[in-house]
Amino acid sequence: MTADGPGSAHAARAGADRDALTYAPEGGSLAPDLVTAPPAGYRARQDAARIGRGRACHDRTVDAVLRWEIQERVGIRVEPEVRETQDHRETQDHREAREDPDGPHDPSRPGRPHPRLRAGDRAVLHIRAYGVTTHAPVRAVRVVDEETRGGFAYGTRRGHPESGEVAFLVEHRPDDTVWLVVRSFSRPANRLWALLWPFVQWKSRRTTARYLRVLAGGIDPTLGTMGG
């Protein structure tokens, strides 16, 4: 069978289905009126914490957020999927191995971040609770790179227990303080998860609180603290 025959077409469709987002609108977590006017059928929330002060704090925190550091620091294992390049397809770990002679990313070893996220990058988040690991496929739908705000938003893909989007934004405010803002809208992905929804929401709230605390404590000693 040729590379462009039925088998290839089927594989392409399967890949597209696997990559497809399970909600709309894409980028909705960045809408200014998200909390007051969430997408129909979804619940929205916004949480924020002051994490430091100054331009250096902002820049370093944005870099950490774009490398999945806060997820991994709260115990979520991030498994990046294949990233497209101009020349060929490669895993992000293989790319990191070429750039770093010590080998690929290992979350258990400090100071070895993932490559910075780009819009379109895909990953599976492995979230463990009560002895059970949930595998949550996501795709980065927006990367924010502004003078006083940076971060990214990811959307849920097929297999994720939730349907929706989460944005992680680092804001450098006029008073020179730096804040992490987590904005999201979500609903159960299917009937099974609807039955478990109270637990999923409870776990989500706890995880968000940990995101805010881990950054307030500082990814790097130079980032500052809540009282910074």
N, C-alpha and C positions, 0 to 999 in steps of 0.2 A: 504494500500500500504506500502511495507516495506521501510526502510530507504535507501536501496540501489536499489530501483526500478526505473522505468522511471521518476517518479516525482522528485526523488532525483537527477537523472542524468540531467534532464532539469534545475533544480535549480543550479546545479554545472556549467553547460554551461552558464547560465545567469550571474552567478557571475563572471566567467572567462571573458565573453564579457565586463562586466561593469568595470573590472579591467584592461582590455587590453589597452596598449598604442596606441595612434593614429598616430604614426610617427615612423621613424627609421632614424639613428641608436640610440639605447638606450645608453646614456652616451656621446652622441656626443657633448654636450655643453662643455665638458672638453678637447676636442681635441685641441692640441696646434695650429693647423692651421685653427681653426673654422672660423675666420673672413675672411681669404684669400681664403679658400676653403670650404665653407659651404656645407651641404648635398644638393644634387640636388633638385631644386624646392623650396628651403628655403632661406630666408634672415637672415643673422646673424649680430649680433652687440655685442660690448663689451663696457661697461661703468665702470669707476673707480673713486674713490675719496679717498683721504687721510683722515683717521678718527682719528688718534692718534699716539701714540708712546709707544713702550715697550712691554715686554712679557705679563704683566698683562692685558694690553689693548687687545692684540691679544686673549688671552685665554677667557676673559670675553665676548668679542664680538662673538667669535665662539660659545660659549654656548648660547648666546642670539639668534644668527642666527638659531641654531639647535632647538630652541623652538618657532619658528615662530614669534619672537618678532617684527621684522621689518615689516612684513606684517600687524600685528595688530596695530602697531603704526601709520601706514599710513591709517588706517580705513578699512582694509580688515578683515572681520570676518573669522577666520579659524575654521572649524568644522572637527576634526579628526574622521576617521571612525574606524571600528573594527580592533583591533590589535591582531594578533595571539600570544599566549603564549604557553609554554610547557603543561600546565595543562588544560587550557580552553580558550575560546574566551571572550574578554572583551573590552569594550570601553575604550579609553584612559582616558576619564573623570572619569570613575569608578575606574580605577587604581589610578588616582590622588587623588580621594576621600579617598581611603584606606590609601594612604601614608600621606595625609594631613587631620588631624581631622577637620579642618575648612571647608572642603567640596571641590567640584570639581573646576576646572579652571573657572575663570570668567574674560574675557578680560577687563571689566570695573573696575576691582580691581587691582591696581598695585602690582607688586611683586608676582604674582601668575602665573608662566609660565606653558606652556604645558610640558609634559615629552619630553626629548630629542628625536629627530628623529632617526629612524633606517631605513636602506634601506628596501624598501617594504612597509613602512607606507603609508597609503592613507588618503586623506583629500579632503574636498570641500571648495574652497575659494569663499566667498560671497562678490562680488565686486559691490559697489553701485556707480552709476553715473547718474546725472540728474533725480533722482527720480526712477530709474530702477535698480534692483539688478540682476546681472548676476551670475549664479552658475557655478563654474569652477572646475570640478573634476581633481585631480592630484594624482600622486604617486611619492614618493621619490625613485629615481632610483640609486643614488649614495650618500654615505656619505664620505666626505673627512676628514681624520684624519692623518695629516702629521705634522712633527715638526714645519714647518714654514707656513703651509697652512691648513685651515679647513673650513668646510661648507658642502653644499649639493647641489644636483641637483634634480629638479622634472620634470616629464614628464606629458603631457596632456593625459587625458582619455576621453572616449566618453561623449559628453555633453559640453566639453570645447569649447569656441568660437575659440580658436586657436589650431593648431596642431604644436607641437614642444616641446622644452625643455628650462629650465632656470636654471642656476647655480649661487649660491650665495657663493662667496669664500672670506675668510678673509686671507690676506697675510701679514706675518711679514717679511719685506724686510731687506737686509743686512745693510741699514743705520738706522735700528731700527724703521723706520716708519711702521705704520699699515694701510693697504688699504682694502677697500671693492671693489671687482670686481664682476660685474654682467654680465654674458655671456649668450647669448640666440640665438636660431634659431627658426623661426616660419613661418607659412603661415595660411591662413584661413582654418577653419575646414570643411566648406562646402560652397555652393553657396550663401546662405543667408549671412553668415558672410563675404564672399568676397565682397558683395555689401557694407557692413559696414566697410570694412577693413581700409580705411583712418582714420575713427574715432577710431577703435580699436588700430591702431598703434599710433595715437596721445595720446590716453589714456595710452598706454603702456609706451611711452616715459616719460610722466608726472609722472607715478607711479615709474618708475626707478629713475628719478631725486629725487623724494621724499624718496625713499629707501636710496639713498646716503646722502641726507641732514639729515635724522633722525638719522643716525649713526654718522654723523659728529657732530651733536649736542650732542651725547652721550646718550646711553641707560642707562648708569650709570655715575654719576659725575666723577668717576675715569677713565673713558675711554679716556678722552682727547677731543680735538676739532681739527678742520681743521688746526689750527696754533700750534698744540701740539708738 
